[in-house]
């Protein structure tokens, strides 16, 4: 008899529930999608972190093609002083 198993105790094998992750969709594709424009800073700010860094596409769910367009728009807005380079 083992010291660890008490008599009459139900021992069940540990069963893990499978983690379900919903597939993210790009906010810039499809009908009624937002347009990427360097002059529209309200939209661009959503894709920049509080430190001023561009958020990666794995977090924002932006497609590869639209992520490149978004990066160019953010850079243009910064260059034209519509957005800050660093939020300090």
C-alpha positions in Angstrom: 0.0 0.0 0.0 1.2 3.4 -1.0 1.4 6.4 1.3 -0.1 8.6 -1.4 -3.3 6.7 -2.2 -5.9 6.6 0.5 -8.4 3.9 0.6 -11.7 4.6 -1.2 -10.4 7.6 -3.0 -11.5 8.1 -6.7 -8.6 8.6 -8.9 -9.4 10.0 -12.4 -6.9 10.6 -15.0 -6.4 14.3 -15.8 -8.3 15.1 -18.9 -7.6 18.4 -20.6 -10.3 20.3 -22.4 -9.3 21.2 -25.9 -8.8 24.9 -26.3 -11.0 26.4 -29.0 -9.7 29.5 -30.7 -12.0 31.4 -33.0 -10.4 32.3 -36.4 -9.8 36.1 -36.5 -10.7 38.0 -39.6 -9.0 41.0 -41.1 -10.8 44.3 -40.3 -9.8 45.8 -43.6 -11.3 43.2 -45.9 -14.9 42.4 -46.8 -18.0 44.6 -47.1 -18.2 47.7 -44.9 -14.5 47.4 -44.1 -12.5 50.3 -42.9 -10.2 52.0 -45.5 -6.5 52.5 -44.7 -5.7 56.2 -45.1 -2.8 58.1 -43.6 -5.1 61.1 -42.9 -7.5 59.1 -40.8 -5.6 58.9 -37.5 -8.6 57.6 -35.5 -8.2 54.3 -37.3 -4.4 54.2 -37.3 -4.2 54.8 -33.5 -6.0 51.5 -32.9 -3.1 49.7 -34.5 -0.4 51.4 -32.5 0.6 50.4 -28.9 0.6 52.8 -26.0 4.3 53.1 -26.4 3.9 54.2 -30.1 5.0 50.9 -31.7 3.0 49.3 -34.5 1.1 46.2 -33.3 1.9 42.9 -34.9 -0.6 41.3 -37.3 -0.9 38.2 -35.1 -2.5 40.4 -32.4 -4.6 42.7 -34.6 -5.6 39.9 -37.1 -4.7 42.1 -40.1 -3.8 40.3 -43.3 -0.2 40.4 -44.6 -1.1 42.7 -47.5 -3.1 45.1 -45.4 -0.4 45.1 -42.6 2.1 46.5 -45.1 -0.4 49.2 -46.3 -1.1 50.0 -42.6 2.6 50.3 -41.8 3.1 52.7 -44.8 0.1 54.8 -43.7 1.4 55.0 -40.1 4.8 56.1 -41.3 3.3 58.8 -43.5 1.1 60.1 -40.7 4.1 60.3 -38.4 6.2 62.0 -41.0 3.5 64.6 -41.6 3.1 65.1 -37.8 -0.4 63.8 -37.8 0.7 61.1 -35.2 3.5 61.1 -32.7 6.5 58.8 -33.1 6.5 58.0 -29.4 3.7 58.4 -26.9 5.5 59.6 -23.9 
